[in-house]
Amino acid sequence: MQIAVTGATGQLGRLVVETLKERVEPGSIVALARTPAKAADLGVEVREADYDRPETLASALAGVDRLLLISSSEVGQRAPQHRNVIEAAKAAGVGLIVYTSLLHADATPLGLADEHLATESLLAASGIPHTVLRNGWYSENYKGPIAAALNTGSLVGSARDGKISAASRRDFAEAAAVVLTAQGHEGKTYELAGDEAFTLSELAAEVSRQSGRDVSYRDLPPPEYAAVLSGSGMPEAFAAMLAGADVAVAEGALFDDGRELSSLIGRGTTPIETTVSHALN
């Protein structure tokens, strides 16, 4: 069985390849990358695969039995890019596609869900057996804000008391590896999130506890939070998107207590205390 991973040079993709190597022979793994040279250190076969260049996808997927389609990082371009991959996978006879979607994509107020739902619809229409992994927030997303908070004494956001069921990228990568290498997951949609939820106030308190510094959470109106982000050098459109995401967090968009992620990987998810520790060291 040949397993391919798109976006293999990305932060999640690299972890999936590493985890797969613990479960199957490296010779059965194919790393798909826009720039193959960047994947040379993965220790598996590497093939060029560019979401925007369908001509690269046919050869990239030749002989592949199972494919992990990691969602594109290019917001606004995801649906057509994913369509190219799905069409190439169908032509190549891929037997299973596993797709990384968004937590509660069919109900979330997060605007990011639209492209994920479009991709889920493309998969359903393709006729290819598939599994949808609706990933929640990566706890590593808070490493940058933690570093900034240590300098200013304030963790800022617009999430109010919204609970965030985050987990580490490694947790999500391990779940993908399990689904890619085991039977019985076809046709299923998993809502994947961390076991223990936290608010940004609780995150600030944990940073204070571990660092010994006084760090508090400061909740801002979304336009003010976006201005803070853009003032730090972030592009205005991306800053506005992140501020909007925090509004959705306040509405419960990133909370889930189903524990499907820990059930898939057979262990508890990485606690936020561990992420804070890594951010401080």
DOKOLGU-313740 format. One record per residue (C-alpha): y negated, z, x; residue number from 1. Coordinates in nm, 4 decimals. Example, Ala and Ser with C-alpha at 12.3 -4.5 7.8 and 13.67 -1.06 7.14 Angstrom:
REM residues 2
+----------+----------+----------+-----+
|       yy |       zz |       xx |  nr |
+----------+----------+----------+-----+
|   0.4500 |   0.7800 |   1.2300 |   1 |
|   0.1060 |   0.7140 |   1.3670 |   2 |
+----------+----------+----------+-----+
END
This chain:
REM residues 281
+----------+----------+----------+-----+
|       yy |       zz |       xx |  nr |
+----------+----------+----------+-----+
|   0.0000 |   0.0000 |   0.0000 |   1 |
|  -0.3353 |  -0.1073 |   0.1390 |   2 |
|  -0.6383 |   0.1041 |   0.0458 |   3 |
|  -0.9945 |  -0.0205 |   0.0978 |   4 |
|  -1.3173 |   0.1804 |   0.0909 |   5 |
|  -1.6558 |   0.0162 |   0.0348 |   6 |
|  -1.9644 |   0.1631 |   0.1975 |   7 |
|  -1.7372 |   0.3060 |   0.4658 |   8 |
|  -2.0233 |   0.3745 |   0.7080 |   9 |
|  -2.2143 |   0.5871 |   0.4565 |  10 |
|  -2.2026 |   0.9652 |   0.4467 |  11 |
|  -1.9458 |   0.9766 |   0.1659 |  12 |
|  -1.7516 |   0.6715 |   0.2828 |  13 |
|  -1.6894 |   0.8119 |   0.6298 |  14 |
|  -1.5560 |   1.1346 |   0.4831 |  15 |
|  -1.3248 |   0.9447 |   0.2483 |  16 |
|  -1.1799 |   0.7445 |   0.5370 |  17 |
|  -1.1299 |   1.0638 |   0.7397 |  18 |
|  -0.9570 |   1.2326 |   0.4483 |  19 |
|  -0.7388 |   0.9308 |   0.3751 |  20 |
|  -0.6175 |   0.9360 |   0.7363 |  21 |
|  -0.4778 |   1.2826 |   0.6674 |  22 |
|  -0.2759 |   1.1503 |   0.3729 |  23 |
|  -0.1591 |   0.8003 |   0.4720 |  24 |
|  -0.1083 |   0.5955 |   0.7863 |  25 |
|  -0.4368 |   0.4673 |   0.9319 |  26 |
|  -0.2869 |   0.1187 |   0.9357 |  27 |
|  -0.2941 |   0.1118 |   0.5555 |  28 |
|  -0.6680 |   0.1841 |   0.5351 |  29 |
|  -0.9418 |  -0.0801 |   0.5387 |  30 |
|  -1.3047 |   0.0171 |   0.5945 |  31 |
|  -1.5442 |  -0.2243 |   0.4245 |  32 |
|  -1.8947 |  -0.2334 |   0.5666 |  33 |
|  -2.2037 |  -0.4504 |   0.5549 |  34 |
|  -2.2318 |  -0.4085 |   0.9323 |  35 |
|  -1.8744 |  -0.3858 |   1.0693 |  36 |
|  -1.9875 |  -0.2689 |   1.4144 |  37 |
|  -2.1056 |   0.0573 |   1.2592 |  38 |
|  -1.7501 |   0.1307 |   1.1434 |  39 |
|  -1.5821 |   0.0658 |   1.4791 |  40 |
|  -1.5333 |   0.4367 |   1.5429 |  41 |
|  -1.3370 |   0.5016 |   1.2227 |  42 |
|  -1.0002 |   0.4152 |   1.3745 |  43 |
|  -0.8930 |   0.1819 |   1.0935 |  44 |
|  -0.9149 |  -0.1892 |   1.0168 |  45 |
|  -1.2737 |  -0.2945 |   0.9485 |  46 |
|  -1.3859 |  -0.5905 |   0.7388 |  47 |
|  -1.7300 |  -0.7215 |   0.6527 |  48 |
|  -1.8209 |  -0.6680 |   0.2882 |  49 |
|  -2.1759 |  -0.7146 |   0.1631 |  50 |
|  -2.2397 |  -0.6404 |  -0.2050 |  51 |
|  -2.5132 |  -0.9055 |  -0.2063 |  52 |
|  -2.2998 |  -1.1760 |  -0.0436 |  53 |
|  -2.0000 |  -1.2540 |  -0.2660 |  54 |
|  -1.8651 |  -1.4933 |  -0.0032 |  55 |
|  -1.7818 |  -1.1932 |   0.2170 |  56 |
|  -1.5929 |  -1.0105 |  -0.0567 |  57 |
|  -1.3010 |  -1.2478 |  -0.1111 |  58 |
|  -1.1701 |  -1.2120 |   0.2441 |  59 |
|  -1.2610 |  -0.8436 |   0.2539 |  60 |
|  -1.0357 |  -0.7694 |  -0.0435 |  61 |
|  -0.7427 |  -0.9943 |   0.0478 |  62 |
|  -0.4186 |  -0.7973 |   0.0263 |  63 |
|  -0.5902 |  -0.4798 |  -0.0989 |  64 |
|  -0.3901 |  -0.2801 |  -0.3517 |  65 |
|  -0.6358 |   0.0020 |  -0.4240 |  66 |
|  -1.0128 |  -0.0045 |  -0.3858 |  67 |
|  -1.2684 |   0.2733 |  -0.3781 |  68 |
|  -1.5974 |   0.1273 |  -0.4984 |  69 |
|  -1.8627 |   0.3672 |  -0.3750 |  70 |
|  -2.1782 |   0.3063 |  -0.5753 |  71 |
|  -2.4517 |   0.1196 |  -0.3935 |  72 |
|  -2.7485 |   0.3131 |  -0.2584 |  73 |
|  -2.9908 |   0.0462 |  -0.3790 |  74 |
|  -3.1213 |   0.1818 |  -0.7088 |  75 |
|  -3.2111 |  -0.1049 |  -0.9411 |  76 |
|  -2.9643 |  -0.3427 |  -0.7763 |  77 |
|  -2.6434 |  -0.1527 |  -0.8384 |  78 |
|  -2.5142 |  -0.3280 |  -1.1503 |  79 |
|  -2.5241 |  -0.6859 |  -1.0115 |  80 |
|  -2.3934 |  -0.5670 |  -0.6743 |  81 |
|  -2.1026 |  -0.3857 |  -0.8364 |  82 |
|  -2.0325 |  -0.6884 |  -1.0563 |  83 |
|  -1.9854 |  -0.8963 |  -0.7414 |  84 |
|  -1.7287 |  -0.6505 |  -0.6082 |  85 |
|  -1.5408 |  -0.6215 |  -0.9379 |  86 |
|  -1.5207 |  -0.9984 |  -0.9805 |  87 |
|  -1.3942 |  -1.0387 |  -0.6242 |  88 |
|  -1.1401 |  -0.7602 |  -0.6779 |  89 |
|  -1.0085 |  -0.9325 |  -0.9889 |  90 |
|  -0.9755 |  -1.2636 |  -0.8053 |  91 |
|  -0.7962 |  -1.0900 |  -0.5179 |  92 |
|  -0.5494 |  -0.9163 |  -0.7474 |  93 |
|  -0.6551 |  -0.5604 |  -0.6619 |  94 |
|  -0.4331 |  -0.3233 |  -0.8588 |  95 |
|  -0.6690 |  -0.0279 |  -0.9010 |  96 |
|  -1.0423 |   0.0346 |  -0.8641 |  97 |
|  -1.1743 |   0.3876 |  -0.8269 |  98 |
|  -1.5486 |   0.4068 |  -0.8909 |  99 |
|  -1.7964 |   0.6816 |  -0.8021 | 100 |
|  -2.0160 |   0.7224 |  -1.1078 | 101 |
|  -2.2534 |   1.0026 |  -1.2163 | 102 |
|  -2.1739 |   1.3347 |  -1.3812 | 103 |
|  -2.1755 |   1.2992 |  -1.7624 | 104 |
|  -2.3083 |   0.9456 |  -1.7252 | 105 |
|  -2.2648 |   0.8804 |  -2.0972 | 106 |
|  -2.4773 |   1.1783 |  -2.2044 | 107 |
|  -2.7056 |   1.2784 |  -1.9167 | 108 |
|  -3.0855 |   1.2507 |  -1.9386 | 109 |
|  -3.0869 |   1.1307 |  -1.5760 | 110 |
|  -3.2275 |   0.7792 |  -1.5588 | 111 |
|  -2.9874 |   0.7030 |  -1.2736 | 112 |
|  -2.7054 |   0.6895 |  -1.5278 | 113 |
|  -2.7928 |   0.3462 |  -1.6691 | 114 |
|  -2.6549 |   0.1471 |  -1.3772 | 115 |
|  -2.3456 |   0.3656 |  -1.3582 | 116 |
|  -2.2742 |   0.3141 |  -1.7272 | 117 |
|  -2.3227 |  -0.0594 |  -1.6815 | 118 |
|  -2.0657 |  -0.0541 |  -1.4010 | 119 |
|  -1.8219 |   0.1488 |  -1.6104 | 120 |
|  -1.8562 |  -0.1191 |  -1.8805 | 121 |
|  -1.7933 |  -0.3943 |  -1.6268 | 122 |
|  -1.4778 |  -0.2180 |  -1.5157 | 123 |
|  -1.3563 |  -0.1806 |  -1.8735 | 124 |
|  -1.4181 |  -0.5492 |  -1.9401 | 125 |
|  -1.2495 |  -0.6611 |  -1.6170 | 126 |
|  -0.8989 |  -0.5687 |  -1.7226 | 127 |
|  -0.8357 |  -0.4092 |  -1.3821 | 128 |
|  -0.6746 |  -0.0636 |  -1.3987 | 129 |
|  -0.9397 |   0.1832 |  -1.2900 | 130 |
|  -1.0395 |   0.5461 |  -1.2531 | 131 |
|  -1.3940 |   0.6766 |  -1.2863 | 132 |
|  -1.5066 |   0.9671 |  -1.0721 | 133 |
|  -1.8289 |   1.0968 |  -1.2234 | 134 |
|  -1.9689 |   1.2827 |  -0.9245 | 135 |
|  -2.2192 |   1.5635 |  -0.9585 | 136 |
|  -2.4869 |   1.6566 |  -0.7036 | 137 |
|  -2.4027 |   1.6881 |  -0.3360 | 138 |
|  -2.4966 |   2.0341 |  -0.2113 | 139 |
|  -2.6120 |   1.8689 |   0.1135 | 140 |
|  -2.9025 |   1.7248 |  -0.0885 | 141 |
|  -3.0688 |   2.0634 |  -0.0416 | 142 |
|  -3.0555 |   2.0762 |   0.3387 | 143 |
|  -3.3954 |   1.9090 |   0.3712 | 144 |
|  -3.5629 |   2.1275 |   0.1071 | 145 |
|  -3.4139 |   2.4378 |   0.2706 | 146 |
|  -3.5636 |   2.3425 |   0.6063 | 147 |
|  -3.9020 |   2.2825 |   0.4445 | 148 |
|  -3.8820 |   2.6142 |   0.2585 | 149 |
|  -3.8269 |   2.8024 |   0.5821 | 150 |
|  -4.1556 |   2.6620 |   0.7106 | 151 |
|  -4.3617 |   2.7205 |   0.3958 | 152 |
|  -4.1901 |   3.0191 |   0.2355 | 153 |
|  -4.1409 |   2.8241 |  -0.0869 | 154 |
|  -3.8608 |   2.6114 |  -0.2245 | 155 |
|  -4.0387 |   2.3815 |  -0.4685 | 156 |
|  -3.9143 |   2.1818 |  -0.7642 | 157 |
|  -3.9445 |   2.1207 |  -1.1381 | 158 |
|  -3.5976 |   2.2340 |  -1.2444 | 159 |
|  -3.7037 |   2.5640 |  -1.4052 | 160 |
|  -3.3833 |   2.7676 |  -1.4618 | 161 |
|  -3.1526 |   2.4676 |  -1.4821 | 162 |
|  -2.8077 |   2.5327 |  -1.3410 | 163 |
|  -2.6726 |   2.2979 |  -1.0736 | 164 |
|  -2.2965 |   2.2662 |  -1.0275 | 165 |
|  -2.3135 |   2.1129 |  -0.6813 | 166 |
|  -2.0279 |   2.0635 |  -0.4359 | 167 |
|  -2.0042 |   1.9297 |  -0.0830 | 168 |
|  -1.9572 |   1.5638 |   0.0003 | 169 |
|  -1.6259 |   1.6573 |   0.1592 | 170 |
|  -1.5077 |   1.7999 |  -0.1734 | 171 |
|  -1.5903 |   1.4738 |  -0.3507 | 172 |
|  -1.4383 |   1.2689 |  -0.0670 | 173 |
|  -1.1154 |   1.4646 |  -0.0925 | 174 |
|  -1.1003 |   1.4024 |  -0.4669 | 175 |
|  -1.1379 |   1.0289 |  -0.4081 | 176 |
|  -0.8595 |   1.0362 |  -0.1490 | 177 |
|  -0.6295 |   1.2198 |  -0.3897 | 178 |
|  -0.6853 |   0.9652 |  -0.6662 | 179 |
|  -0.6406 |   0.6722 |  -0.4272 | 180 |
|  -0.3091 |   0.7970 |  -0.2922 | 181 |
|  -0.1427 |   0.9566 |  -0.5955 | 182 |
|  -0.0045 |   0.8240 |  -0.9216 | 183 |
|  -0.1095 |   0.9026 |  -1.2768 | 184 |
|  -0.4887 |   0.8691 |  -1.2502 | 185 |
|  -0.5256 |   0.5196 |  -1.3961 | 186 |
|  -0.7453 |   0.5030 |  -1.7048 | 187 |
|  -0.8946 |   0.8470 |  -1.6536 | 188 |
|  -1.2550 |   0.9576 |  -1.6201 | 189 |
|  -1.3164 |   1.2779 |  -1.4274 | 190 |
|  -1.6313 |   1.4894 |  -1.4529 | 191 |
|  -1.6548 |   1.6282 |  -1.0998 | 192 |
|  -1.8731 |   1.9253 |  -1.0121 | 193 |
|  -1.8731 |   2.2497 |  -0.8184 | 194 |
|  -1.6976 |   2.5603 |  -0.9457 | 195 |
|  -2.0049 |   2.7841 |  -0.9292 | 196 |
|  -2.3478 |   2.6770 |  -1.0558 | 197 |
|  -2.6793 |   2.8029 |  -0.9209 | 198 |
|  -3.0469 |   2.7773 |  -1.0083 | 199 |
|  -3.3114 |   2.6899 |  -0.7524 | 200 |
|  -3.4328 |   3.0500 |  -0.7719 | 201 |
|  -3.0834 |   3.1628 |  -0.6760 | 202 |
|  -3.0744 |   2.9076 |  -0.3962 | 203 |
|  -3.4051 |   3.0400 |  -0.2599 | 204 |
|  -3.2690 |   3.3960 |  -0.2773 | 205 |
|  -2.9615 |   3.2910 |  -0.0790 | 206 |
|  -3.1795 |   3.1252 |   0.1848 | 207 |
|  -3.3783 |   3.4483 |   0.2103 | 208 |
|  -3.0619 |   3.6558 |   0.2424 | 209 |
|  -2.9115 |   3.4463 |   0.5191 | 210 |
|  -3.2309 |   3.3714 |   0.7117 | 211 |
|  -3.3953 |   3.7104 |   0.6831 | 212 |
|  -3.7177 |   3.5370 |   0.5771 | 213 |
|  -3.9079 |   3.5661 |   0.2511 | 214 |
|  -3.8355 |   3.2455 |   0.0584 | 215 |
|  -3.9026 |   3.2100 |  -0.3138 | 216 |
|  -3.8734 |   2.9305 |  -0.5666 | 217 |
|  -4.1984 |   2.7800 |  -0.6933 | 218 |
|  -4.1625 |   2.5748 |  -1.0108 | 219 |
|  -4.4204 |   2.2983 |  -1.0440 | 220 |
|  -4.5145 |   2.0507 |  -1.3174 | 221 |
|  -4.3331 |   1.7234 |  -1.2358 | 222 |
|  -4.6493 |   1.5323 |  -1.1316 | 223 |
|  -4.7398 |   1.8106 |  -0.8868 | 224 |
|  -4.3877 |   1.8192 |  -0.7465 | 225 |
|  -4.3917 |   1.4402 |  -0.7024 | 226 |
|  -4.7249 |   1.4729 |  -0.5213 | 227 |
|  -4.5766 |   1.7319 |  -0.2851 | 228 |
|  -4.2861 |   1.5001 |  -0.2076 | 229 |
|  -4.5043 |   1.1943 |  -0.1525 | 230 |
|  -4.7401 |   1.4059 |   0.0577 | 231 |
|  -4.4505 |   1.4777 |   0.2919 | 232 |
|  -4.4091 |   1.1043 |   0.3553 | 233 |
|  -4.1648 |   1.0127 |   0.0798 | 234 |
|  -4.2343 |   0.6813 |  -0.0981 | 235 |
|  -4.4161 |   0.7459 |  -0.4262 | 236 |
|  -4.1554 |   0.5752 |  -0.6445 | 237 |
|  -3.8728 |   0.7769 |  -0.4926 | 238 |
|  -4.0764 |   1.0987 |  -0.5199 | 239 |
|  -4.1355 |   1.0321 |  -0.8890 | 240 |
|  -3.7647 |   0.9664 |  -0.9386 | 241 |
|  -3.6682 |   1.2972 |  -0.7746 | 242 |
|  -3.9240 |   1.4874 |  -0.9811 | 243 |
|  -3.7814 |   1.3250 |  -1.2920 | 244 |
|  -3.4341 |   1.4262 |  -1.1827 | 245 |
|  -3.5471 |   1.7887 |  -1.1663 | 246 |
|  -3.6719 |   1.7632 |  -1.5251 | 247 |
|  -3.3232 |   1.6478 |  -1.6207 | 248 |
|  -3.1756 |   1.9412 |  -1.4268 | 249 |
|  -3.3848 |   2.1741 |  -1.6422 | 250 |
|  -3.2166 |   2.0117 |  -1.9430 | 251 |
|  -2.8680 |   2.0804 |  -1.8045 | 252 |
|  -2.7937 |   1.7396 |  -1.6515 | 253 |
|  -2.6179 |   1.8786 |  -1.3423 | 254 |
|  -2.4266 |   2.1642 |  -1.5018 | 255 |
|  -2.0544 |   2.1433 |  -1.5637 | 256 |
|  -1.7970 |   2.4212 |  -1.5836 | 257 |
|  -1.4821 |   2.2138 |  -1.6368 | 258 |
|  -1.3604 |   2.2641 |  -1.2777 | 259 |
|  -1.1988 |   1.9205 |  -1.2698 | 260 |
|  -1.3002 |   1.8752 |  -0.9066 | 261 |
|  -1.1237 |   2.1887 |  -0.7825 | 262 |
|  -0.8242 |   2.0975 |  -0.9985 | 263 |
|  -0.7991 |   1.7560 |  -0.8326 | 264 |
|  -0.8305 |   1.8838 |  -0.4752 | 265 |
|  -0.6149 |   2.1923 |  -0.5290 | 266 |
|  -0.8670 |   2.4443 |  -0.3970 | 267 |
|  -1.2029 |   2.5930 |  -0.4801 | 268 |
|  -1.5083 |   2.3821 |  -0.4130 | 269 |
|  -1.7414 |   2.4603 |  -0.1234 | 270 |
|  -1.9835 |   2.7379 |  -0.2270 | 271 |
|  -2.3580 |   2.6977 |  -0.1879 | 272 |
|  -2.3525 |   2.9903 |   0.0578 | 273 |
|  -2.1651 |   2.7651 |   0.3007 | 274 |
|  -2.4163 |   2.4830 |   0.2621 | 275 |
|  -2.7042 |   2.7237 |   0.3259 | 276 |
|  -2.5250 |   2.8544 |   0.6354 | 277 |
|  -2.4810 |   2.5011 |   0.7693 | 278 |
|  -2.8450 |   2.4215 |   0.6975 | 279 |
|  -2.9596 |   2.7248 |   0.8941 | 280 |
|  -2.7351 |   2.6665 |   1.1954 | 281 |
+----------+----------+----------+-----+
END
